[in-house]
Amino acid sequence: MEILIVVGVIVLLVVIIGIYLWTTYNSLVTLNVRVDEAWSDITVQLKRRADLLPNLIESVKGYAAHEKGVFENVTKARAETLSAQGPADAAVAENHMQQALKSIFAVAEAYPQLQASQNFLQLQAEIVDTEDKIQASRRFYNGGVRELNTKIKQFPNTLFVRGLGFTEREFFEVTDSAAIAEPPRVQF
């Protein structure tokens, strides 16, 4: 009788541990997929902004042909954004892009005819909207990373999850947070 009780307790413990491992693994998979999805959302918005920039540059070029350096910086920042691999590279590229956008909008302020152009105003509004979407995507991504990293670091998960192939993810942090605190704006 005592052997049956011991075997029953052992079986119960194995079942409880199995259920715990199963649910933990599935929740980590879910969090991992959510973080991947959030990163994908960020890259979509960064690509959208990069696709809008050539149109914005063309709108401004006609009015400010002598501002070649500004256009080169925007083009360089666009290429850097498109080639960024992972959150750290994207953060550096994001900082450069913000500086380039501020420069192009500063040039635009010097040309009243450009500020009145419907094409320019529409492109400017789309870029500001995209900047807002990038910030929202960053918040969603960082929230997912926070949940995943917390789950990985919690005891007793920390004892076995790395062995299952789960690792902590990088937050999308920008080196110069003041540069992205607000979307670029033009004062009329």
N, C-alpha and C positions, 0 to 999 in steps of 0.2 A: 504494500500500500504506500509506504514512504517513497519507494522508487517511482511509482506512478505520479506522485505529487511532485517530486524533483523533476521528472521528465516533463510533466505538464507545465511547470514553471519555466523550464528551459525553452520548451516549444513556444510558450507565450512570449517570453523575452525575445526570441528569434523573430517571431511574427511582428512584435512591436517595433523592433529595430528595422526589420524589412520594410514595414509600412513607413517608418520615419525616413529611411533612405530613399524610398520610392517617391514620397511626396516632396522631399527636399530636392532630389534630382529634377523632378518635373518642374518645380517652382524656379529652380536655377535656369533650366532650359527656357522657360517662359520669359524670365527677366533678361536673359542673354539675347533672345530674339527681339524683345522690346527695345533693348539698347541698339541692336543692329538696325532696327526700323527707324529709330530716332536719328541715328547717324545718317541714314539714307535720306531722311527728310531734310537734314542740314545740307547735305551735298546737293539735293535738288534745288534748294533756295539759293545756294551759292552759285550754282550753274545758271539759274534764272537771272541773277544779278549780273553775272559775267556776260550773258547773252544780251542784256539790255545796254551794257556799257558801250559797245561799238556804235549803237544808234545815238546814244547821248553824245558821244564824242563827235560824231558827224554833224549833229545839230549845232554843237558849240564851235566846231572848226571853222565854219563859214564866217563866223563873227570874230573869231580870235585866232587868226592864222599864225600870229607871231608867238603864241603860247605853246610852242612845240614841246618844251620840257614837261609841261603838265600832261599832255597827251601821251607822251612816252612813259611817264610814271603810272598813268592809269592802265596803259596796255601791259606794262610789266607786272603790275599788281593783279591784273586779270589773269595773266598766264600763271602767276604764282598760286592764285586761288584754285585754278583748274587742275594744277598738278599736285596740290597738297595731299599728302598721304597720312591720314590719321588726325586726331584732335590737336596734337602739338603743332604740326605743320600748318594745319588750318588756322590755328590761333595766330601764328606769326603772319600768315597771309592776310588774315582778317584785319590785323593792325595796319598793314601796308595799304590794304584796300580802303580803309576808313580815311587814312591820310590823303590818298589819291582822290577820293570823292570830295573831301573838303576842298582840295585844291581846284578841282574842276568847277565846283559850285562857287568858289570865290572868283574864278575867272568869269563865270556867268553873271555875277553881280555887277561886273564892270560894263556890261553891255545891255542897256535897257531894251533894245530891240529884241534881243534874245530872250529876255525875261517875258516879253509879251508873246513870244512864239507859242502857238498851241502845241506843236510837236514837242518842244522842249518842256513845256509845263506837264504834258502827259507823261513823258519819259521820267521827269523828276518825280511825279506822283507815284509812278510804278516802282521806282527805285526806293522811295521812302517806304512804300507798302512792303516791298521785298525785305528791306532792313528790319521792319517789324516782324515779319515772318521768320527771318533768321534768328532774331532774339527769342521768339516763342519756341522755335525748334531747338535752340540751345538749351533753354530751360527744360524742355521735355527730355532731351538727351541726358542732361546732367541729373535730372530726377531719376531716370532709369539707371544710370551709372551708380548713383547713390544707393538705390535699393539693392542692386546686384552686389556692389562692394560690401554693403552692410551684411547681407545674407552670407557672403563668403567669409567674412571676418567673425561672424557669430560662433560662439562655442555651442555645440560640439562640431558644427559644420566645418570649422577651420581645420579639424583633424583629418578630413577625408576629401573635401571638395576639389582640392588641387589635383589629387590623384584621379579624379574623374574628368579632368581637363578644363576645369573652370578657373579662370584667373581674373584678377581685378582689372577694371577698365579705367582708362584715362578720362578725366573730366575735360570738357572743352573750355579751357580758360584762356583768356586773352592776356598777353603780357602787359599791354597798356590799356587797362580797363576804362580810363577816361576817354580814350579814343572812340570807344563804342558805347559809351553811356547813353547816347541819344543818336537817332538816325541823323544823317546830314540834313541840314536845313538851309534854305536860302532866304535871306531877309530882303523884302522888296521895299 
